[in-house]
Amino acid sequence: MSFFPKCPKCEDGDLVPFSFKNDVFEFWKCTSCNYKIEKR
């Protein structure tokens, strides 16, 4: 059971916080595919 939301693209991996020297929770990246999401 993961604490992170499921990836809407591949539905296999989880979306984890991924930072580009910005706010930690601004960018999320899938652990399985290369899908990225930006939350503001």
C-alpha positions as CSV (number, residue, x, y, z in Angstrom):
1,M,0.0,0.0,0.0
2,S,1.5,3.3,-1.1
3,F,0.9,6.7,0.4
4,F,1.3,8.3,-3.0
5,P,-1.5,8.7,-5.6
6,K,-1.6,6.3,-8.6
7,C,-0.3,7.5,-11.9
8,P,-3.3,8.5,-14.2
9,K,-1.4,7.6,-17.3
10,C,0.0,4.1,-16.8
11,E,-2.0,3.3,-13.6
12,D,1.0,1.1,-12.5
13,G,3.4,3.5,-10.8
14,D,2.9,6.1,-8.1
15,L,3.2,9.8,-8.3
16,V,6.0,11.0,-6.0
17,P,7.1,14.6,-5.2
18,F,9.9,15.7,-7.5
19,S,11.7,19.0,-7.1
20,F,13.5,21.2,-9.6
21,K,14.9,23.5,-6.9
22,N,11.3,24.6,-6.4
23,D,8.7,23.7,-3.8
24,V,8.9,20.0,-3.2
25,F,5.2,19.4,-3.9
26,E,5.1,21.5,-7.0
27,F,6.1,18.8,-9.4
28,W,5.2,15.1,-9.2
29,K,6.8,12.3,-11.2
30,C,5.6,8.7,-11.9
31,T,7.8,5.9,-10.5
32,S,7.0,3.6,-13.4
33,C,6.5,5.6,-16.6
34,N,8.0,9.0,-17.4
35,Y,4.7,10.9,-16.7
36,K,5.1,14.3,-14.9
37,I,2.4,16.5,-13.4
38,E,2.5,20.0,-12.1
39,K,0.4,21.0,-9.1
40,R,-0.2,24.6,-8.1
